[in-house]
Amino acid sequence: MFDTILRHGTVVDPLTGTRPADLGIRGGRVAAILAPGTPATAGEVIDVRGRHLFPGLIEPHTHIGFLNPFAADVVSETASAAIGGVTTVFSFHRHYQSAAPKPYDDFPDLVAAISAGAHVDMAIHLGMLTESQTRDIERYLDWGVSSFKFYMAYRGEDGKTVGMINEIDDGIMVDAFAVLGRHPHAVACVHCENTDIIARRVRTAKAAGGADLAAWNAARPAFAEAEHVRRAGYFAAVAGCNLYYVHIGAAASLEEAIREKARGGRVTIETCPHYLTLTEDSSLGPLAKVNPPVRARADLERIWEGLLAGDIETVGTDHCAMPRARKAGDIWQAAPGFPGMATLLAVMLDEGHHRRGMALDHIARVLSYNAARRFNLLPRKGTLQPGADADIAVVDLALARRVEARALHSSADFSLQEGQTLRGWPVMTLLRGKVVARDGRLVGRAGEGRYLGR
Ligand SMILES: [Zn+2]
């Protein structure tokens, strides 16, 4: 009666918790959660004894096509996703920085590239860099894009450091928020960093002679992020739109974001694995350069506290297929960004579950369910309830494996976890009922993933 049955596993349901069960799949969807050993016939029986079944991860924050052509990045980076138990990848799409930002008339090409090359499903957030793009928001909503990213950073001098042309000011942004406010399912994602403060602090931090991660943290200080968290929250409240704070890694920013929630803002807070594992004292140096920077130890501990308390609802990696060569030189010369999708689940299991006691169903919420809810993929994604797509990460909680970047399939030739032994890994990934990765090897083929309109 099933196409596939996963026998003798432990289902980790984001809403109802963790329990031993058999899971039946039919037509690419979860058909039933059964008591262990319930008699059933199936075309294929997979024994998952001793394994935990998580809903496939939904990675809310990547930059596919940032350095490499979009179509090529889709193939390599969704392969890396599959290895890591990620079955839905959101990419913050924007026209490549060196070109003048223009309307997203090439959107059908993106969908075609995903259909042709993706190993897992993909959805798109669109970056809003010009006023003319914000005027097209209604058209983008018709395409199934319901989330938009605004960069409060990267204007003027600060923008030149990453080659970005960004004409969004507070006036344009708040008008765009008002458009989004008319659509209950639409979301404004905001990169909060005060670009004027940063432009000056970069100069003073450089002049002070520092060239390490601490200097980078000083150049893009936490208070400059926290101030914009407050400002974006106020604008979103005025406009009545949903707000998603990307990559919050500083205590000061988290406090402001929590305050916006308490005021009744429709606010979601995201953090990233690097803010949960790295500080400005890390010996990784420029490899860990990212915007916003990794912060101090007290920030890291506060972010964990916010995550465990439920204030922070999603964890995304800010994954970018950055080759190590772009990390050459000192902190001022190296490019910001790094890969992270393939190790996301292992980092959260190792550091979150094993070391800090984070419950498995809570991990399933922050890595899957909450993103599905915020970005309009429920009930199709984010759960293992009957009817949902059978996207499943089969996990061996006890497996200890040393991270080797070349085994992770990203075109990035390094990993922030390189050489570390992490405990807890996905050992099988199913996309709509089909095994796409097994024992750290890719077994699916390019083109099995789909574009997800929302
Ligand atoms: Zn990002």
Boltz pocket constraint, residues with backbone or C-beta under 6 A from the ligand:
constraints:
  - pocket:
      binder: B
      contacts: [[A, 61], [A, 62], [A, 63], [A, 92], [A, 291], [A, 318]]
      max_distance: 6.0
